[in-house]
Amino acid sequence: MTSRSSRTSRPALGLTAVAVAVLAAVCAAPALAAPPSATADRPDTARAGQAHGDRARGTLLSVTPLQQVSREEIARVVKANGTDASTVRHGVSTYRLTYATITPTGEPTTASALFALPDGGGKRLSTVAEHHGTMAYRGGAPSTGDDFSTLAAWLYSAGGRATVAPDYLGLGTGPGTHPYVDTASSVSASVDALRAARQAAAQHGRTLTRDVHVTGFSQGGQVAMAVGRELSRGVDRHLRVRSLAPVAGPYDIAGQELPAIFDGRIDDGSAVYYLSYFLTAQNRLHHLYDDPREVYREPYASTVETLFDNDHTEEEIARGLAPNIKALLTDEWAERLKHPTGKLAEVIERNDGVCDWAPTAPVRLHTSTGDRDVPIGNTTSCVRSLAEHGVRAKVTHHGDRDHGDTYLRAIGQNANWYARLG
């Protein structure tokens, strides 16, 4: 469920660098070619005048200019990463949006997102909602780092669309910790980012149409399906799903992703990373255990929760994690996770089933047989669930490619598909 490169020794669910050895497992994606230097990160230019508590969800609180990237530079970087650059038509300007949203318990908070606009093209633009994969370091989020969502945002907006890449709660400049795999709050933060983007676009003389192409990678693929479901339910009359194109998402946590952590289909480094992050985040929300020593073996019981405070880099986290699941978990919790019951089963169920609905927009799923982070069985389960609702999803198999390579291939194909859909 990763989104970063192992080849640059940087952190990579969606998922970043894990002590180089683990990096290859957790973030097995090719390195992004070096981006151009950002413009100075100027002070916020559209700050709200009232306290956030008085603001509706999705209210734009600030806009910070980040980069202006030429068409030629985007094409160069996209090609250097093995991605199809044939849709690149414009340069792109990117911004960090800060906006009002809610916590998992419904209280007011703020979140940030990357917003990209083409430097040229029409005044009325459709939008791509790009959801990133697993990351545990807030500084690596789309609006504060250089993760894969930045590359995708450049590519999609260079084709003539706006792109919104939410950082999610607790990442980027948002307060608190990230509620990892809390589907409901990922959806609310993402929908509110789309609302804020409409206001930001207006400040730049552009209008965003209702059409939203919903996509995402790894953890973001799961979020994309859930966001599509929420938009299809009419959560906002200004937003409608034009297409769904998630990439390698963990759509079936109970039936595929969790079993794969224990049966070897997921690499050891990735399995330890995802599971530690999931249990830590979910315990903060739902109190699954009283003491980490119930769950983790020492010395990891003393450090795991601190590592996932979203202030540690992926490299720091990697150095502090167990080498495999057996070394990480107590026997009791290994069995609980293999056969979830009670509150643990409830937590998994409430965040699962994102494909259990009937999209009316066209659906394309991307997957690979070589994926050792999110096994192909997740996509098989999603296709089956959609079919039970009468929806036939197109599946693009990228062969024996790993998790990150699948993404780099998929975003080029998505860009071409959006060009045809409009």
Secondary structure as UniProt FT lines:
FT   TURN            6..9
FT   TURN            19..20
FT   HELIX           21..26
FT   HELIX           52..54
FT   TURN            57..58
FT   STRAND          60..69
FT   HELIX           71..80
FT   TURN            81..82
FT   TURN            86..87
FT   STRAND          91..102
FT   TURN            104..105
FT   STRAND          108..119
FT   STRAND          124..131
FT   HELIX           138..140
FT   TURN            142..144
FT   HELIX           148..158
FT   TURN            159..160
FT   STRAND          162..166
FT   TURN            169..170
FT   TURN            172..173
FT   TURN            180..181
FT   HELIX           183..203
FT   TURN            204..205
FT   STRAND          207..217
FT   HELIX           219..232
FT   TURN            233..234
FT   TURN            237..238
FT   STRAND          240..247
FT   HELIX           253..257
FT   HELIX           258..263
FT   HELIX           268..286
FT   HELIX           292..295
FT   TURN            298..299
FT   HELIX           300..302
FT   HELIX           304..307
FT   HELIX           314..320
FT   HELIX           325..328
FT   HELIX           331..338
FT   HELIX           342..350
FT   TURN            354..355
FT   STRAND          363..367
FT   TURN            369..370
FT   HELIX           377..388
FT   TURN            389..390
FT   STRAND          394..397
FT   TURN            399..400
FT   HELIX           403..421
//
